[in-house]
Amino acid sequence: MSSILIKNGAIVNRGRITYGDLLVRNGFIERIGGVIDARADVELDASGKYVLPGIIDDQVHFREPGLCHKADLYTEPRAAVAGGVTSFMEMPNTKPPAVTQALLEEKYAIAARKSLANYSFFMGAANDNLDEVLRTDPQTVCGIKAFMGSSTGNMLVDDPATLEALFSQTPMLIATHCEDEATVRRNEAEYRSRFGEAVPIEKHPDIRSVEACLRSSSMAIELARKHNTRLHILHISTEEETALFRNDIPLEQKRITAEVCVHHLHFDSGRYADLGTQIKCNPAIKAPRHRKALLAALLDNRLDIIATDHAPHIWEEKQHTYFSAPSGLPLVQHSLNLMLEFFHQGQISIERIVEKMCHAPALCFQMDRRGFLEEGFWGDVVVLDLESEWTVSAEGLYYKCGWSPLMDHTFRGRVESAVVSGHLAWHKGQFFEYKKGERLGFARS
């Protein structure tokens, strides 16, 4: 299947919608726009539908190696593609964590065999592996990940000397999880003294507090400014943090960028009452004011990218009490749908969704010919039916964990087709898996 012709679509790219055809041949977009009179191995009719670049999710946890009872590099990329995510960047806190070049390349080898979506993996920073971090190839690896606040695993980077060295010596993008560990531990001790082990889940945003997030994000930005580091702060969750970021220069000129995740835009603390630990995540989902402020900051370009932080755990694990239930929720199959809810409510345009989920990740990470529908770019294309209504059910979930906090939720809008690096990987509810995704490249010096 070396050529795919998409006919009569509303093509969304660079803030505009145009109407016409799109031809993908041998992995790349060959022609776009107007009527294309050409033969192709596959022809898709996009009449009445929208044609988007494939979504790029810059933060997922697909759990392989070591945690494959939760997820793996076969199941989760399939779920991603079914939701229109054609490329992902995966985090290093697996077992073992990707903190050496050898371990990092082992993950790439697994993905090459198994992943239906295009893939890249972050190199993990630790308190004792700076030499390994500095050996990372900026043209073949998306970035360095530093947990400036513990999350899943044991990859906390909290040594001041290590942080100074990391920020001063690393030439490529550093992505950070920012929660101040001392503040979180102090809050945990306070709530344990009050409730013992039976801390109510509603207290999660008080433990993983606004103060913890703001303190850590501010420190990361201070280090980045001091050393002119290329810093990308993941999953911003508070109104207070949005004031830290600029919107007066183009994304391409920013040295400090930020991401917001779909769950922090969709849920607020009122949902702990019915969803409980299903929506326990780090940083925490917080009060309604934060949800509103995050959307505003996304729309005015203080926040640059929309991602998921897809982090599945099996259902039984999530049923434990507050301190024992792991943090994280599965979202990668439904990220576009969550943003389409804002579209149908008139709060964001389809062009802006494409900007924040496709264009901005490509620009932020300096990806090689991804994120746009343009001739000569990789053929990552999604055909979207904006009006189709459907309800999330167990039968339609492709996550290995088998559950979603969105169960029984009805969405309007559905991915009909997904083309991954020129390969029709998903079409009308069916996967085509004889070709895998490609390793992502980066146009950096």
N, C-alpha and C positions, 0 to 999 in steps of 0.2 A: 504494500500500500504506500507507494512513493509519492502520490499526489492526491490532494483533497481540494475540491472546489466548493466553497460556501457561497450560495447564491442569495441575492435579494435581502441582505441583512441591513439592520441599522448599526453601523460600525461606530463604536465609541473609542475615541483616541484623542489625547492631548486637548481635552476640554471641548471637543466638537463631536457632533453626530452627523455622519454622512451615510448615504444609502448606496448600496451596490454589492459587488462580489469581492471575494478574497480567495486567492489561489496559493496553496502551500505545496511545495515540491521539494523532495529530498531533504526534508527537515526544516526548511526555511520558507518564509513568506516571499513568493516570487512576484506577485502582482496584487494590487489592492485598489478598489474603487471602480465605479462605472460597471459596465457590462463586460465580463471576461468570457470570450468565446474560445474555450479551450477544453480539450478532453482531460479527464482526470480519473484515477482509479475509483475514487469515491466522490459523489456529489451530494451535498447536504442543502436542503431547502430551508433557508432562514427567513422566509417571508413572515412578516409580523413579529419577528424576534430580534433580539439585540446580539451583536457580536462584540465580545470584549477580549482584551488580552487575558491570558491565564493569570489567575491570582498568585501572588508570591507571599507566602507566610514566613516571616523572618524569625518566628519563635515557636517551635514545637518540641515536644518530648515524646519520641516514638519508642523509647524504652529498651531498644536492642543495642548492645548485648546485656544480658544479665537479669533483665526484668521482663522477660518475654511472656510471662503469665498475664501481664497487663496489656501489652501491645507489642508490635514488632514492625520491622521494615518491609513487611509484605502487607499486613492488614491496614495500617494507618495511611500509607500512601494511596491505597485504593479508596479509602474513605475520603481523603483529600480531593482526589480527582473527581469523585462523584459530586463533590460540592463546588467544583470549579477551581480548586487550588492545584495548579500544575507544577509548582516549584515550592520547596520548603527548605528551611535552614534549621537544623536540629541541634539540641543542646547537649553538652558533654557529660551531664551527671547520670551516666549509665553505670553498670557494674561489669568490669572496672570502668572508672571514669576516663574520658579521653584526655589525659594529661601528659601523654607522650606522643611523639610523631608516629610511632609504630601502632599504638592503640587507635589513634585517629584514622590511620590508613586502613586498619581492619574494619572500621565502620564503613568507610567508602567501598571496600570490597564487598561487604554484605549488601549494601544498597545497590551496587552494580548488578548483583544477581537477582534482587528481589523487588526493587522499588519501581512502581508504575509511574510515579511522579519524578520530576527532576529534583536533584538533591544537593545539599551542601551541609557540612558539619562544622560547628564551632570547635576550636581548640580550647580546652579548659585551662584556666589559670588556677594555680594553687599557691600556698605559701612557700613552696620549695621547688618550683619547676620553671623558673624564669628562662633558663637556658633552652629548655624545650620550646617554650612559647616563642622565643626569638627566632627559632628555626622555621616557623610557619611560613609557608609560601603564600603571599598575598594574592597571587593570580589564581590559585586553585582552592583556597579556603576562605569562607565568608568572613570570619573574624575571630577575635579572642573573646571568650566569655569569662567574666569575673562575678562571682556571687559575693557582693558586698553586703551580706546578710544571708544567713543559711536558708536553704529551701529544702529540696529533696537531696539526700546524700550528704556527703561530708566535704564539700568543696568551698567552705567559707574562706574568703581571703580577707583577713582582718589585721594582718601585721603591717604597721605603718611603713616600715622600710620596704616591704614587698610592694605595697601599693605605689610608693614613690618610684621605685624602680620600674614597675610595670607601666605606669603612665609616662614616665620620662623616656623609656627605651623602646617601647613598642611602636613601630611605624604604621601599623595597620589599625583598622577599626577595633575598638574595645566596646563590647556590649555588656552592660551591667544590670544585675538585679540589686536594687537599692532599698534595703531596710536596715536600720541601725540595730545591730545585734544586741548591744547593751540595753537599749531601750526596750526591745522585745522581751529580753530575759527579765528585766525589772518588772514589766507588766505581767508576765507569766507568773512570777513569784507572788505578786500582789493578788492576782485572781485565784491562785492556788490556796493562798492563806484564807480567802473568803469562801471558796466553794470546794476545796479539796480537788479530787480528780473529776468532779461532776460540774465542771465549768460549762455554762450554757453556750451553745454555738453562737448565740447572738452577741457574745462578748468578743468574738474573734476580731472585729474591727477596732475594738478598744485595746486588745493585746498587740495586734499588728497595726499600730496606730498611725494617725496622720503624722505625729511627731517623728516616729521611726522612719517613715518614708522620706519626709522632708529633710531630716538631718542627714540621711545617707545620700540622697540625690544632690543635696547642696555640697557635700564633701566631694563627691565624684566630679561635679562641675568645677569646683575650686581646683582640684588636681588637674583636670583637663585644661583649664585656662592657664594654669601655671606652666604646663609643659606643652601647650598647643597640641594636645592629644585629640585624635579623632574618636569622640565618645558618642555612643548611642545608648540611651537609657531606656530599658525595657519596661513594659506594663506600668505606665504612670497611672496612679489610682486616686489622687487627691487634687482638690481644687487648688490647694496651696502650692503644689509642685508646678502647676501650669504656669505660674508667674516666673519660673526660672528660665523659660525658653523664649527665643526670639522669633518674631514673624515679620521682621522688617528687611530680610534679605532672602534671595531664592534658596531653595533647598540645596542646590549644588554648591553654594558658597558656605553652608553651615559646617562648622567643626563640631558642634554639639547638636544632636538630634534626639527625638523622643518618639516613643510608640505608645499607643493605647490599644487595649485588648477589647474584643467584642463583649466579654462578660462584664467588664467594668462600665460599658456603655448600656448594656441591656438590663442587668440586675442591679438592685440596690439592697440595703440592709433589711428592708421590709420582707424580703423573700426568705430569710433564714427561718421564719416561722413555718413555712410549708416545705421548703426544700432542705433545710438543715445542713448537714455536712456535705450534701451533694454539691453545694456551691462554696465549700471551704477551699480557699486558694490563697497563695501568697504572691503579692500583697493582697490584703483582704478586700472583698467587696464592701463598700462603705455606705454612708448615709446618702439619701437622694440628692443632696446638694452637689455632691462630687460627681455623680452621674451626669447631671445637667452641665456642670462646668467643664467636664471632659469633652462632651460633644461640642460645646462652644469653642474650646481651645483647638479641637480638631478642625473645625470649620474656618477658624481664623489663622490656621497654619502654625500655631505654637506647637502642636503635636503633628507629627509628620506622617506616621504610618499606622495602619490598622493591622493587627495580628490576632492570634488566638491564645498563645501559650498553652496549646493543647497538651493536657497532662493527665492521661487516663489512669485510673486505678480500678480494680475489680470491685463489684458491688459490695461484697462482704467486707472488704477493707473500709469502705466508706461508711459502713454502719456502726463503726466503733464510736466510743465516746470522744469528747473534744480533743484531748491530747493524743489519743491513739489513732484517730482517723487521719489518713494522709491528706495533704493539700493538693488540689488540682482537679480539673474537670475536662471531659472530652468535648471538643468544639470544632475541630477542623472541617468536618463535613457540613457545618451549618453556618460558617462565618459570613458568607455572602448573603444567605437568607436573613441573618440577623441585621445586616446593614440595609437590606431591602425593606425591612420594616420601617426604618427611618425614611427611606425613599417614599414609600406609599403614604406615610404620614406628612409628607411635604417638608421634611426637615433637612434633606440632603438630596442632591441630584445624582443621577446615574453617572454623570461625568466626574463628579467629585469622588464617588465611590471608587471608580476606576483609577483616579489619580492617587488615592490613598492606599489602595490595595494592590495596585499593579505598577504604576509609574514610579511612585515614591520609593518603594523598596528597591527597585532597579537602580534608581539614581543614588539613593543613600549608600548602597553597597557597591556601587560602580560595577554592576553586573554586565557581562558581555552579551549584548544584543538580546536582552530580555525586557519584558514589561511593557512593550509598545507594539501596536499593530502597524508595522512599517516594512517596506520592502527591504530584504536583506537581514531582517531579524528572525530569530528562531520562531518556528511555527507553534507557539503556545496560544491557543485560541479557545474561547468558550462561547457556545451558543446558548443564550438565555431566553426562556419564555417568561416574561415578566408577569403574566396574568394567571398562570397555572397555580391552583391551590392544592395543597397536600398537607397531610398531618404526620408528624414524626411518630413512628411506631418501631417496635423492636425488630420487626421484619425488614424494615428499610434501613437499619443501622449497619454500618460496615466497620465500626470500631470493634476491636477484639474484646473489649470490656463488656460490650453488649448493653450498655445503658447510656442515657443522656439526661441532663437536667431539663431538657426541652421536650421530654416525652409528652405526647398528646397535644403538643402545640401545633397550631395550624399556621402555615406560612403561605404567602402569595408570591410566586416566582420560583422557577425551578431550572436547574442546569439541564439542558437537553443533550448537549454534546460537549466533550472536552478533548481537545487535540493537544498532545504533549510532544514537543520537539518534532512535530510533523507526523505524529502517529495518532490515529483516532483511538483513544484509550477508553472512552465512555460515550455511549450513545443510547438514548432512550431506555435507560435502566440496565444496560448490558456492558460489561467490561470486555475489552479486547487486549489480551495480555501477552501476545507473542513478541512484543518489543517493550523493553524497559525504558525508564527515563534516563536522562543524561546528567552527568556531573556538571554542576554549574561552574562557569568560569567568570573571572572578574578582570575588568580592564584597568588594572592598576600598574603603576610603574614599580 
